[in-house]
Structure formats: structure tokens, C-alpha cells
């Protein structure tokens, strides 16, 4: 039995302990809950590497002509696609074994799309394409393709024909002169088309040709232009890359055309008009194909219809009816209502090469190795 005095002491102790517990509990501050950790930000997807694109040019870029026009196309690609692409070029690459070395080096530097901008690069590009199946190659003006090599061209003969229309109206001697580069179908086709255009307004036209055997050689072009003028030609046309023909005509008091780009600034008094190429639309399409995975081999040939060919800066003294005729031809080429190579078209021997009412197809146009009636001389090598 517990002593009453001890029971009292135990009760006091219990009460004291309970009070102490209450006091301690009341004095303790409750800590706030720790915030939940923020979810880790998802890493940004890696930015795709830009498409590396290289251009091989047969001449110097300069400020006019064939290579200048191609480089304008390259700049159009850069402007269109921005940091999605990186472009580069090598100029004055000869049409020789050296072309293969340059093109192979371009592929070795990581370029995934390579443009070769002259006919003579065809075989070198084919060799490199066979060894580099993961690189896409584009060859200008050629006719051979591979699974990873496409050909492309502009219908320069359309610009040549329009120049001929102007020349036929402006000549006083009825004799035109052409400075030719390399006697391949492309160039022969342009000489013939120039002549056909001139004959459409002046049936008495005859055309003389001097070949220089190169695309870009201003001294040789000057010599050829001088020879043509001394031989009676008073309006000159060219399928070479410099402004030498136009400048020579100006110095000798004759008229001439710009080729591939607007050359009016070189000699405004001699300049009759410029047959220009705009490579931008095609280059933008080709690069877009490569970027979106739709690129495929084949052959592409664009002209006035696609915005690739034009006749610009026609001289003020060209008669209004001739300017109107050129505009009508442009419109007809654009909507398909006009065809340049529609028979009857006669060869030098007077025989029909395109029969009356027939239209020459692209296969025929790509293989022209003859002069039409009115062009003097023989095609070199054939």
C-alpha cells in the first residue's frame, strides 16, 4: 500500500512533467516544408549542321558574264537559306584533269552538294561521283548522269534568238558576227538561234563565226571581234564570258550584245541588249531538294518560262515595234504559245532539218552539230 505522502509526491511530479511538456511544445516553432525541386529543363535539341555547298567556276567571278551569273545564283542561295547552308567556290578551274582534283578536294572538305558549272567538268565529276556516293553532284550543261549526279542547264538559245531579232533590225550591212567559244551543241544551237531570230525580221541576214576555243580569254575574244568587223559584220554576238566583244565593237564604232549578264555599263553606246541567265531559281530549288530530302538524279532545263532567261537593257534606239516583238516572244515562251525551233528550218545545204509544222524536241536540240542556212563556214571538227 502506497503511503499517502508518497502518493502526493508522485502526483505533484506527474503534474510538473505534464506542464513542462506543454511549455516545451508551445515554445517550439514549426519549420515550413521545403519547396519541391523544380523540374530539370529539357535540353534544347541540337541545331542541325548547315549543308555545305561548293561551286566550281571555269572563269573568274569578275563583274559580268557566265561565272558572274553563277555566283549571283550562289548568293541567292545564301540569302534564301541563311545559316542552314554554308557556300564556297573555287574560280578559274580549268576543264582538265585539274578539275577532278578540285572537285575531289571539295568533297573531301565535307561539302555535301557540289555544282560544276561548265560542260568540260562532266567526266571529272562522274569519276568523283562514283567514289563519293554520299555526296550529291550537279553538272551544268552536260548530258551524263549518275545516281548521285544530276545535270541542269538554261535555255540560252532563247536569249540568243531574242538578240537575233534585235540584230536583224539594227544591222545596216546584213552581216552579223559571232565570237564562239567551244563548238559543242550548246554553242552551235545559240549561233543558229541567233541567226533564226535575225532572219525572222530580215531574211537577207548572213552570219559569220570566229571560234576562239576557250570560254574566257579576253585577248582572243578581242582579236576575233576585230576580225569579224574587218570582215564586214556590223553587229556582234558572243558565246564567250568576258565583255571584250562588246568593248571591241564600241571602239570600232559597231554594235554588240551582252551575254549571260547585263553588260550595258561596259559600253552603253555600243550595247544593244543583254541576254541574261538567272541561275538563282534553279539553285534555290536544288538546295531545297537537298535540305528536305527530295533530291534525285535526272536532267533539268529551264528557260524564260521558269524565270531563268531574259533579254534586258534594250537600247533606246531599237525601234518600238522590235521591242514589242521581243516582248511578244517572251510572253509566248512563258506560256508555251511560241516555239523557236519550229519548221520549216533549213540547214546550210538547203535541206530541211526540221520539217514544216514540226517542233524540235529537247533530244534534237541537245544534239545540234550543224549550222542553219545563213551561217557561213563549217562547224569545227564536223
Secondary structure, DSSP 8 states (H G I E B T S, - for coil): ---HHHHHHHHHHHHHHHHHHHHHHHH-----------------------EEEEEE-SS--TTSSHHHHHHHHHHHHHHHHGGGEEEEEE----SSHHHHHHHHHHHHTT-SEEEE-SGGGHHHHHHHHHH-TTSEEEEES----BTTEEEEEE-HHHHHHHHHHHHHHH-SSSEEEEEE-S-SHHHHHHHHHHHHHHHTT-TT-EEEEEE-SSSS-HHHHHHHHHHHHHTT--EEEE-SSSSHHHHHHHHTT-EEEEEES--GGG-TTTEEEEEEE--HHHHHHHHHHHHHT-----EEEE-GGGT-EEEE---TTS-HHHHHHHHHHHHHHHHT---SSBB-EEBTTS-EEE-BT-B--HHHHHT--S-BTTB-S--TT-
